[in-house]
Amino acid sequence: MRRLLLFIALPLLAAIAIGAQEIDFINEAANRIILNGDDWGGLRRSLANPKSWKGGKWQVVQVGDSHIQPDIMTAQVRWKLQDKWGNGGRGLIAALNLAHTNEPRDYYLKSSEKVSASSRLLSRTWSTDIGLTGVAVRWDSAFTTLSIKAKDEGNEFNSVTLLHAPQGGYETAMVGGEVLFAKELSKWASRFDLARATDTVSMTVPCKSDFYGAILTNTKRGVMVHSIGNNGATYSTYLKVPAFAQQMQVLDPQLIIISLGTNETVGNLAGVESNIHQLVSALRKSMPGAHILLTTPMDWHKRVTTRVPQQVKVGGGKKRRRARYKTVYKTSTSYASNPNVPRMREIILDYGRRHKVAVWDLYTVAGGAGACSKWVAAGLMNPNDHLHQLEAGYELQGMLLGDALLKALAGAK
């Protein structure tokens, strides 16, 4: 493994390093897409001919769990691909904050009316319909005003597609005193075209349907990279979303990246391969022209809590009085390697080989067994859980995945 000098840069100021450190555990030689017989020639040819792109867009979707929800990793992939092939728009934004969970920092999505009910993918029960984004909200009022802002420079948009439950939909919206009429893209998606490009819009819409999020699109030819991330998600939880694969058709992806597997390693791995196959099969059936890329989870450690007994003096000690003691327990916390992680890696690698599905082996790229301790020591992984990366860690993962994609899309071995 070569030593890698890592520069973590501010978004839009990639040339300005805000931190630098030497890392010798990243396996750069392994940082490639394992195609497993899947032919990406069509992807390369389409990228070489932007005039052939449907609607002028070349689209990627990354589906995942809490590693994907904040969009830190996916943002790096987005910037790398857009730097080469153009910015087609910010893309999918989920109603995460409205559903009372963490939201990416580069947009906000607010409503004037208080949400009366909300659901998240991992909720025990859903009080609303749930859709493509894994979250949904509902209002009791007749109308609400949605305030949307894309914060990053260059992400101005000309159209807003509202994602919603199949019943109801959005036929009209009031924007700046003007009534806009929707173009129905599917029974889950209604698109409103704006009079001019903007980074901020307020849309007053009737509250006839449960709301999932929106898609922000510009009129430029370019790449769009969408992220769908939900805390605690697994392959099986996305299978519970009604018509998840059919709903994704509105994004028209050429490439679907599935970054799941971490939460499966908490428990028994029985049935995991079946869940992978069901999700991949559903996506392939719904979008036969899209290629699928699976990623393996990296090494992480389970928290081990130990109770250590201690004798504490509670009385006695005076003349002719015997000292009295009681047993108390002090808690000691340590971390131990999770043996299910390499097993999950093998399940994903084996599935990819047998079904001609491409794989990015993050487990090996990150350093293999024992990488968790090295990432924690390097300030890349959260020292309080040995599971989630810190921001710099997610940025590094996104840079590595972006580089691997660029190599594969250029035809490099």
Buried (B, 14 or more C-beta within 10 A) or exposed (E): EEEBEBBBBEBEEEEEEEEEEEBEBBBEEBBBBBBBEBEBEEBBEBBEEBEEBEEBBBBBBBBBBBBBBBBBBBBBBBBBBBEBBBBBBBBBBBBBBBBEBEBBBBBBBBBEBEBEBBBBBBBEEBBBBBBBBBBBBBBEEEEBBBBBBBBBEBBBBBBBBBBBBBEBBBEBBBBEEEEBEBEEBBBBBBBBBBEEEBBEBBBBBBBBBBBBBBBBBBBBBBBBBBBBBBBBBBBBBBBEBEBBBBBBBBBBBBBBBBBBBBBBBBEEBEEBBEBBBBBBEBBBEBBEEBBBBBBBBBBBBBEEEEEEEEEEEEEEEEEEEEEEEEEEEEEEEEBEBBEBBBEBBEBBBEBBEEBEBBBBBBBBBBBBEEBBBBBBEBEBBBEEEBBBBBEBBBBBBBBBBBBBBBBBBEEEE
